[in-house]
Amino acid sequence: MRITQGTFSYLPDFTDEEIAAQVQYIIDQGWSVMIEYTDDPHPRNTYWDMWGLPLFDIKDSAAVMQELNQCRKAFPNHYIRISGYNRQQGYQSTMISFICNRPKEEPGFELDRTEWEDRQQKYRLKPYALDKPKGQRY
């Protein structure tokens, strides 16, 4: 099951050249670049681990690509995403975010349905990845 989160989630995976072009767009907008990673991509897990510090005032995408490749080398079987954060007054939020690295196998989610009072149905998503301990999920 392919996880679909972020700006370009329904497109095929980007090549490094396409990632560099998107990073350059983020830089050209004056936004800060962040690289984050996780082994638990649940849709409500919005707080991923940050790789290093946010990259402020970068002028060239090559520096970001170097950091991305180091993150890929350290976490080859994790999800890695790049985000562009607009810190200007009035915005102060993530403007773009996309996954740029995925594990070879994406196990997907289990949909758990529970009968509730007054014939209500409650649903819960549980990632199959959580069946294994952290660090051994992929």
C-alpha positions, 0 to 999 in steps of 0.5 A: 500500500502506497502512503499518500501524504503531502503535496505530490502524493499521487504522482510517481516518486520524484527523481533527485533532479525533480526533488532538487527543482522543488527544493529550489522553488522552496528556496526561491520563495524565501521559505526554510527547508526541513528534512524529517524522517519516520518509520510510523507514517500514520496520517495523524502522526504529524510530528516526524523526527527532524534531520539536523536543524532547519536550513535557513537562508540557503541559496542553492538546493545542492546543500539540501540535497547533500543533507537529504542523501546523508539522511537517506544513508542513515535511514534507508528504510524510513519515510523521509519528507522535505517541507518548506516553512514560511516564517513570515509574519501572517503565515508561519506555517508549512507551505509545501511538504512531500515524501522523497524517500520510502521503504522498499515495502510499505505494509499499509494499515488495518481498518478496525471496526467497533460496534458502539452504543445505539448501533454506531460504528467506530473505526480506527486505523492501525499501521501494520508497521507498529506490529514490530518494535521501533527501529525494526519496522522496515 
